[in-house]
């Protein structure tokens, strides 16, 4: 599967436009994704950016919840009400809504951090702090990537 990786920092202009890094645009092209869905991250002051197809897969998981449950209501409201669609223009720029700029505390620079099937937009200092925190916690906990388990004999 095609994934987003690496970290890039680009300028945010006064109109809220920022260029999606060329390697990320290439991934979107390979995926055939024309739209990105931008959402405020629920844990950190950053913006989650997902190809529309991935966002739809995430949203489909809500079907496992009872339609009238508090969990379903809370998650659908959280997921959909603050998300927005963004399509890169001919120069590869997207326009960030003011509410997402405020959530991520962005000023004149945006750091794009690859996150596998998606990526995140951060204020540069916050991105550095998050990366340092993740690396520290990974080392402290001695985290490793789990090995894929085979189905084995039936």
Biotite code that builds the C-alpha atoms (Angstrom):
import biotite.structure as struc

atoms = struc.array([
    struc.Atom([0.000, 0.000, 0.000], chain_id="A", res_id=1, res_name="UNK", atom_name="CA", element="C"),
    struc.Atom([1.155, 3.523, -0.722], chain_id="A", res_id=2, res_name="UNK", atom_name="CA", element="C"),
    struc.Atom([1.893, 5.504, 2.415], chain_id="A", res_id=3, res_name="UNK", atom_name="CA", element="C"),
    struc.Atom([2.771, 9.003, 3.561], chain_id="A", res_id=4, res_name="UNK", atom_name="CA", element="C"),
    struc.Atom([6.132, 9.272, 5.262], chain_id="A", res_id=5, res_name="UNK", atom_name="CA", element="C"),
    struc.Atom([8.762, 11.889, 6.105], chain_id="A", res_id=6, res_name="UNK", atom_name="CA", element="C"),
    struc.Atom([8.348, 15.416, 7.432], chain_id="A", res_id=7, res_name="UNK", atom_name="CA", element="C"),
    struc.Atom([8.172, 18.688, 5.478], chain_id="A", res_id=8, res_name="UNK", atom_name="CA", element="C"),
    struc.Atom([7.587, 22.311, 6.444], chain_id="A", res_id=9, res_name="UNK", atom_name="CA", element="C"),
    struc.Atom([5.880, 24.783, 4.101], chain_id="A", res_id=10, res_name="UNK", atom_name="CA", element="C"),
    struc.Atom([4.686, 28.360, 4.365], chain_id="A", res_id=11, res_name="UNK", atom_name="CA", element="C"),
    struc.Atom([1.084, 29.200, 5.263], chain_id="A", res_id=12, res_name="UNK", atom_name="CA", element="C"),
    struc.Atom([-0.059, 32.343, 3.448], chain_id="A", res_id=13, res_name="UNK", atom_name="CA", element="C"),
    struc.Atom([-2.455, 35.005, 4.726], chain_id="A", res_id=14, res_name="UNK", atom_name="CA", element="C"),
    struc.Atom([-5.382, 33.389, 2.914], chain_id="A", res_id=15, res_name="UNK", atom_name="CA", element="C"),
    struc.Atom([-4.854, 30.105, 4.778], chain_id="A", res_id=16, res_name="UNK", atom_name="CA", element="C"),
    struc.Atom([-3.288, 28.340, 1.798], chain_id="A", res_id=17, res_name="UNK", atom_name="CA", element="C"),
    struc.Atom([-0.395, 25.912, 2.104], chain_id="A", res_id=18, res_name="UNK", atom_name="CA", element="C"),
    struc.Atom([1.260, 23.670, -0.468], chain_id="A", res_id=19, res_name="UNK", atom_name="CA", element="C"),
    struc.Atom([0.934, 19.961, 0.154], chain_id="A", res_id=20, res_name="UNK", atom_name="CA", element="C"),
    struc.Atom([4.473, 18.537, -0.205], chain_id="A", res_id=21, res_name="UNK", atom_name="CA", element="C"),
    struc.Atom([5.136, 17.060, -3.656], chain_id="A", res_id=22, res_name="UNK", atom_name="CA", element="C"),
    struc.Atom([5.798, 13.524, -2.301], chain_id="A", res_id=23, res_name="UNK", atom_name="CA", element="C"),
    struc.Atom([2.418, 13.611, -0.508], chain_id="A", res_id=24, res_name="UNK", atom_name="CA", element="C"),
    struc.Atom([0.694, 14.819, -3.682], chain_id="A", res_id=25, res_name="UNK", atom_name="CA", element="C"),
    struc.Atom([2.346, 11.925, -5.545], chain_id="A", res_id=26, res_name="UNK", atom_name="CA", element="C"),
    struc.Atom([0.893, 9.472, -3.007], chain_id="A", res_id=27, res_name="UNK", atom_name="CA", element="C"),
    struc.Atom([-2.559, 11.028, -3.433], chain_id="A", res_id=28, res_name="UNK", atom_name="CA", element="C"),
    struc.Atom([-2.207, 10.682, -7.201], chain_id="A", res_id=29, res_name="UNK", atom_name="CA", element="C"),
    struc.Atom([-1.172, 7.018, -6.925], chain_id="A", res_id=30, res_name="UNK", atom_name="CA", element="C"),
    struc.Atom([-4.187, 6.415, -4.672], chain_id="A", res_id=31, res_name="UNK", atom_name="CA", element="C"),
    struc.Atom([-6.479, 8.157, -7.160], chain_id="A", res_id=32, res_name="UNK", atom_name="CA", element="C"),
    struc.Atom([-7.627, 10.462, -4.342], chain_id="A", res_id=33, res_name="UNK", atom_name="CA", element="C"),
    struc.Atom([-8.790, 13.878, -5.435], chain_id="A", res_id=34, res_name="UNK", atom_name="CA", element="C"),
    struc.Atom([-10.122, 15.073, -2.073], chain_id="A", res_id=35, res_name="UNK", atom_name="CA", element="C"),
    struc.Atom([-8.551, 15.228, 1.351], chain_id="A", res_id=36, res_name="UNK", atom_name="CA", element="C"),
    struc.Atom([-10.692, 15.253, 4.454], chain_id="A", res_id=37, res_name="UNK", atom_name="CA", element="C"),
    struc.Atom([-9.236, 17.546, 7.117], chain_id="A", res_id=38, res_name="UNK", atom_name="CA", element="C"),
    struc.Atom([-10.245, 17.053, 10.754], chain_id="A", res_id=39, res_name="UNK", atom_name="CA", element="C"),
    struc.Atom([-9.025, 18.363, 14.090], chain_id="A", res_id=40, res_name="UNK", atom_name="CA", element="C"),
    struc.Atom([-7.045, 15.649, 15.849], chain_id="A", res_id=41, res_name="UNK", atom_name="CA", element="C"),
    struc.Atom([-8.779, 14.421, 19.019], chain_id="A", res_id=42, res_name="UNK", atom_name="CA", element="C"),
    struc.Atom([-5.603, 14.078, 21.098], chain_id="A", res_id=43, res_name="UNK", atom_name="CA", element="C"),
    struc.Atom([-3.138, 16.662, 19.824], chain_id="A", res_id=44, res_name="UNK", atom_name="CA", element="C"),
    struc.Atom([-3.134, 20.235, 18.496], chain_id="A", res_id=45, res_name="UNK", atom_name="CA", element="C"),
    struc.Atom([-2.827, 19.219, 14.866], chain_id="A", res_id=46, res_name="UNK", atom_name="CA", element="C"),
    struc.Atom([-4.942, 18.537, 11.791], chain_id="A", res_id=47, res_name="UNK", atom_name="CA", element="C"),
    struc.Atom([-5.491, 15.019, 10.473], chain_id="A", res_id=48, res_name="UNK", atom_name="CA", element="C"),
    struc.Atom([-5.492, 14.783, 6.669], chain_id="A", res_id=49, res_name="UNK", atom_name="CA", element="C"),
    struc.Atom([-6.945, 11.640, 5.141], chain_id="A", res_id=50, res_name="UNK", atom_name="CA", element="C"),
    struc.Atom([-7.661, 10.720, 1.541], chain_id="A", res_id=51, res_name="UNK", atom_name="CA", element="C"),
    struc.Atom([-11.437, 10.676, 1.063], chain_id="A", res_id=52, res_name="UNK", atom_name="CA", element="C"),
    struc.Atom([-11.408, 6.890, 0.591], chain_id="A", res_id=53, res_name="UNK", atom_name="CA", element="C"),
    struc.Atom([-9.690, 6.355, 3.954], chain_id="A", res_id=54, res_name="UNK", atom_name="CA", element="C"),
    struc.Atom([-12.072, 8.766, 5.679], chain_id="A", res_id=55, res_name="UNK", atom_name="CA", element="C"),
    struc.Atom([-15.032, 6.811, 4.285], chain_id="A", res_id=56, res_name="UNK", atom_name="CA", element="C"),
    struc.Atom([-13.527, 3.569, 5.609], chain_id="A", res_id=57, res_name="UNK", atom_name="CA", element="C"),
    struc.Atom([-13.117, 5.164, 9.041], chain_id="A", res_id=58, res_name="UNK", atom_name="CA", element="C"),
    struc.Atom([-16.680, 6.485, 8.989], chain_id="A", res_id=59, res_name="UNK", atom_name="CA", element="C"),
    struc.Atom([-18.002, 3.061, 7.950], chain_id="A", res_id=60, res_name="UNK", atom_name="CA", element="C"),
    struc.Atom([-16.776, 1.675, 11.274], chain_id="A", res_id=61, res_name="UNK", atom_name="CA", element="C"),
    struc.Atom([-19.521, 3.728, 12.921], chain_id="A", res_id=62, res_name="UNK", atom_name="CA", element="C"),
    struc.Atom([-21.997, 1.230, 11.456], chain_id="A", res_id=63, res_name="UNK", atom_name="CA", element="C"),
    struc.Atom([-20.915, -1.207, 14.171], chain_id="A", res_id=64, res_name="UNK", atom_name="CA", element="C"),
    struc.Atom([-22.507, 1.062, 16.791], chain_id="A", res_id=65, res_name="UNK", atom_name="CA", element="C"),
    struc.Atom([-26.186, 1.281, 17.667], chain_id="A", res_id=66, res_name="UNK", atom_name="CA", element="C"),
    struc.Atom([-27.543, 4.212, 15.641], chain_id="A", res_id=67, res_name="UNK", atom_name="CA", element="C"),
    struc.Atom([-29.316, 5.698, 18.659], chain_id="A", res_id=68, res_name="UNK", atom_name="CA", element="C"),
    struc.Atom([-26.504, 5.185, 21.178], chain_id="A", res_id=69, res_name="UNK", atom_name="CA", element="C"),
    struc.Atom([-24.620, 8.037, 22.843], chain_id="A", res_id=70, res_name="UNK", atom_name="CA", element="C"),
    struc.Atom([-21.377, 6.596, 21.450], chain_id="A", res_id=71, res_name="UNK", atom_name="CA", element="C"),
    struc.Atom([-22.702, 6.746, 17.895], chain_id="A", res_id=72, res_name="UNK", atom_name="CA", element="C"),
    struc.Atom([-24.063, 10.273, 18.344], chain_id="A", res_id=73, res_name="UNK", atom_name="CA", element="C"),
    struc.Atom([-20.864, 11.569, 19.950], chain_id="A", res_id=74, res_name="UNK", atom_name="CA", element="C"),
    struc.Atom([-18.532, 9.976, 17.428], chain_id="A", res_id=75, res_name="UNK", atom_name="CA", element="C"),
    struc.Atom([-20.511, 10.987, 14.350], chain_id="A", res_id=76, res_name="UNK", atom_name="CA", element="C"),
    struc.Atom([-20.796, 14.549, 15.612], chain_id="A", res_id=77, res_name="UNK", atom_name="CA", element="C"),
    struc.Atom([-17.094, 14.697, 16.443], chain_id="A", res_id=78, res_name="UNK", atom_name="CA", element="C"),
    struc.Atom([-16.023, 13.086, 13.184], chain_id="A", res_id=79, res_name="UNK", atom_name="CA", element="C"),
    struc.Atom([-18.277, 14.898, 10.725], chain_id="A", res_id=80, res_name="UNK", atom_name="CA", element="C"),
    struc.Atom([-19.169, 18.300, 12.197], chain_id="A", res_id=81, res_name="UNK", atom_name="CA", element="C"),
    struc.Atom([-15.621, 19.663, 12.287], chain_id="A", res_id=82, res_name="UNK", atom_name="CA", element="C"),
    struc.Atom([-14.241, 17.919, 9.188], chain_id="A", res_id=83, res_name="UNK", atom_name="CA", element="C"),
    struc.Atom([-13.939, 19.594, 5.820], chain_id="A", res_id=84, res_name="UNK", atom_name="CA", element="C"),
    struc.Atom([-13.011, 18.582, 2.303], chain_id="A", res_id=85, res_name="UNK", atom_name="CA", element="C"),
    struc.Atom([-9.962, 20.092, 0.606], chain_id="A", res_id=86, res_name="UNK", atom_name="CA", element="C"),
    struc.Atom([-8.828, 19.523, -2.942], chain_id="A", res_id=87, res_name="UNK", atom_name="CA", element="C"),
    struc.Atom([-5.303, 20.625, -3.896], chain_id="A", res_id=88, res_name="UNK", atom_name="CA", element="C"),
    struc.Atom([-5.348, 23.297, -6.621], chain_id="A", res_id=89, res_name="UNK", atom_name="CA", element="C"),
    struc.Atom([-3.133, 23.268, -9.735], chain_id="A", res_id=90, res_name="UNK", atom_name="CA", element="C"),
    struc.Atom([-0.144, 24.425, -7.613], chain_id="A", res_id=91, res_name="UNK", atom_name="CA", element="C"),
    struc.Atom([-0.797, 21.743, -4.984], chain_id="A", res_id=92, res_name="UNK", atom_name="CA", element="C"),
    struc.Atom([-2.169, 24.158, -2.378], chain_id="A", res_id=93, res_name="UNK", atom_name="CA", element="C"),
    struc.Atom([-5.046, 23.531, -0.016], chain_id="A", res_id=94, res_name="UNK", atom_name="CA", element="C"),
    struc.Atom([-6.949, 26.152, 1.941], chain_id="A", res_id=95, res_name="UNK", atom_name="CA", element="C"),
    struc.Atom([-7.233, 25.533, 5.663], chain_id="A", res_id=96, res_name="UNK", atom_name="CA", element="C"),
    struc.Atom([-10.359, 26.792, 7.442], chain_id="A", res_id=97, res_name="UNK", atom_name="CA", element="C"),
    struc.Atom([-9.716, 29.278, 10.244], chain_id="A", res_id=98, res_name="UNK", atom_name="CA", element="C"),
    struc.Atom([-11.128, 26.882, 12.859], chain_id="A", res_id=99, res_name="UNK", atom_name="CA", element="C"),
    struc.Atom([-8.537, 24.240, 11.929], chain_id="A", res_id=100, res_name="UNK", atom_name="CA", element="C"),
    struc.Atom([-5.737, 26.821, 11.829], chain_id="A", res_id=101, res_name="UNK", atom_name="CA", element="C"),
    struc.Atom([-6.750, 27.861, 15.358], chain_id="A", res_id=102, res_name="UNK", atom_name="CA", element="C"),
    struc.Atom([-7.005, 24.244, 16.576], chain_id="A", res_id=103, res_name="UNK", atom_name="CA", element="C"),
    struc.Atom([-3.444, 23.492, 15.402], chain_id="A", res_id=104, res_name="UNK", atom_name="CA", element="C"),
    struc.Atom([-2.162, 26.937, 16.508], chain_id="A", res_id=105, res_name="UNK", atom_name="CA", element="C"),
    struc.Atom([-0.658, 27.542, 13.071], chain_id="A", res_id=106, res_name="UNK", atom_name="CA", element="C"),
    struc.Atom([1.003, 30.814, 12.199], chain_id="A", res_id=107, res_name="UNK", atom_name="CA", element="C"),
    struc.Atom([3.174, 31.247, 9.099], chain_id="A", res_id=108, res_name="UNK", atom_name="CA", element="C"),
    struc.Atom([4.597, 27.707, 8.810], chain_id="A", res_id=109, res_name="UNK", atom_name="CA", element="C"),
    struc.Atom([3.006, 24.247, 8.631], chain_id="A", res_id=110, res_name="UNK", atom_name="CA", element="C"),
    struc.Atom([4.837, 20.993, 9.250], chain_id="A", res_id=111, res_name="UNK", atom_name="CA", element="C"),
    struc.Atom([3.457, 17.980, 7.404], chain_id="A", res_id=112, res_name="UNK", atom_name="CA", element="C"),
    struc.Atom([4.174, 14.708, 9.207], chain_id="A", res_id=113, res_name="UNK", atom_name="CA", element="C"),
    struc.Atom([3.603, 11.408, 7.449], chain_id="A", res_id=114, res_name="UNK", atom_name="CA", element="C"),
    struc.Atom([1.478, 8.941, 9.416], chain_id="A", res_id=115, res_name="UNK", atom_name="CA", element="C"),
    struc.Atom([1.239, 5.935, 7.117], chain_id="A", res_id=116, res_name="UNK", atom_name="CA", element="C"),
    struc.Atom([-2.161, 5.944, 5.430], chain_id="A", res_id=117, res_name="UNK", atom_name="CA", element="C"),
    struc.Atom([-2.715, 9.594, 6.410], chain_id="A", res_id=118, res_name="UNK", atom_name="CA", element="C"),
    struc.Atom([-0.701, 12.638, 7.429], chain_id="A", res_id=119, res_name="UNK", atom_name="CA", element="C"),
    struc.Atom([-0.906, 15.454, 9.947], chain_id="A", res_id=120, res_name="UNK", atom_name="CA", element="C"),
    struc.Atom([-0.407, 19.213, 9.831], chain_id="A", res_id=121, res_name="UNK", atom_name="CA", element="C"),
    struc.Atom([1.343, 20.785, 12.832], chain_id="A", res_id=122, res_name="UNK", atom_name="CA", element="C"),
    struc.Atom([2.878, 24.027, 14.000], chain_id="A", res_id=123, res_name="UNK", atom_name="CA", element="C"),
    struc.Atom([6.637, 23.334, 13.544], chain_id="A", res_id=124, res_name="UNK", atom_name="CA", element="C"),
    struc.Atom([7.531, 23.572, 17.248], chain_id="A", res_id=125, res_name="UNK", atom_name="CA", element="C"),
    struc.Atom([4.620, 21.329, 18.236], chain_id="A", res_id=126, res_name="UNK", atom_name="CA", element="C"),
    struc.Atom([5.629, 18.801, 15.557], chain_id="A", res_id=127, res_name="UNK", atom_name="CA", element="C"),
    struc.Atom([9.164, 18.633, 16.951], chain_id="A", res_id=128, res_name="UNK", atom_name="CA", element="C"),
    struc.Atom([7.827, 18.212, 20.490], chain_id="A", res_id=129, res_name="UNK", atom_name="CA", element="C"),
    struc.Atom([5.411, 15.460, 19.391], chain_id="A", res_id=130, res_name="UNK", atom_name="CA", element="C"),
    struc.Atom([8.138, 13.609, 17.518], chain_id="A", res_id=131, res_name="UNK", atom_name="CA", element="C"),
    struc.Atom([10.475, 13.797, 20.540], chain_id="A", res_id=132, res_name="UNK", atom_name="CA", element="C"),
    struc.Atom([7.663, 12.605, 22.829], chain_id="A", res_id=133, res_name="UNK", atom_name="CA", element="C"),
    struc.Atom([6.826, 9.654, 20.568], chain_id="A", res_id=134, res_name="UNK", atom_name="CA", element="C"),
    struc.Atom([10.479, 8.647, 20.287], chain_id="A", res_id=135, res_name="UNK", atom_name="CA", element="C"),
    struc.Atom([10.985, 8.905, 24.080], chain_id="A", res_id=136, res_name="UNK", atom_name="CA", element="C"),
    struc.Atom([7.873, 6.845, 24.834], chain_id="A", res_id=137, res_name="UNK", atom_name="CA", element="C"),
    struc.Atom([8.814, 4.254, 22.205], chain_id="A", res_id=138, res_name="UNK", atom_name="CA", element="C"),
    struc.Atom([12.241, 3.804, 23.800], chain_id="A", res_id=139, res_name="UNK", atom_name="CA", element="C"),
    struc.Atom([10.939, 3.791, 27.381], chain_id="A", res_id=140, res_name="UNK", atom_name="CA", element="C"),
    struc.Atom([8.302, 1.179, 26.598], chain_id="A", res_id=141, res_name="UNK", atom_name="CA", element="C"),
    struc.Atom([10.633, -0.760, 24.284], chain_id="A", res_id=142, res_name="UNK", atom_name="CA", element="C"),
    struc.Atom([7.890, -0.765, 21.685], chain_id="A", res_id=143, res_name="UNK", atom_name="CA", element="C"),
    struc.Atom([8.296, -2.828, 18.552], chain_id="A", res_id=144, res_name="UNK", atom_name="CA", element="C"),
    struc.Atom([6.130, -3.434, 15.524], chain_id="A", res_id=145, res_name="UNK", atom_name="CA", element="C"),
    struc.Atom([4.138, -6.639, 16.092], chain_id="A", res_id=146, res_name="UNK", atom_name="CA", element="C"),
    struc.Atom([4.830, -9.475, 13.714], chain_id="A", res_id=147, res_name="UNK", atom_name="CA", element="C"),
    struc.Atom([1.878, -10.414, 11.521], chain_id="A", res_id=148, res_name="UNK", atom_name="CA", element="C"),
    struc.Atom([0.409, -13.665, 12.735], chain_id="A", res_id=149, res_name="UNK", atom_name="CA", element="C"),
    struc.Atom([-0.281, -16.372, 10.214], chain_id="A", res_id=150, res_name="UNK", atom_name="CA", element="C"),
    struc.Atom([-3.631, -18.120, 10.230], chain_id="A", res_id=151, res_name="UNK", atom_name="CA", element="C"),
    struc.Atom([-1.966, -21.462, 11.062], chain_id="A", res_id=152, res_name="UNK", atom_name="CA", element="C"),
    struc.Atom([-3.603, -24.867, 10.785], chain_id="A", res_id=153, res_name="UNK", atom_name="CA", element="C"),
    struc.Atom([-7.360, -25.063, 11.252], chain_id="A", res_id=154, res_name="UNK", atom_name="CA", element="C"),
])
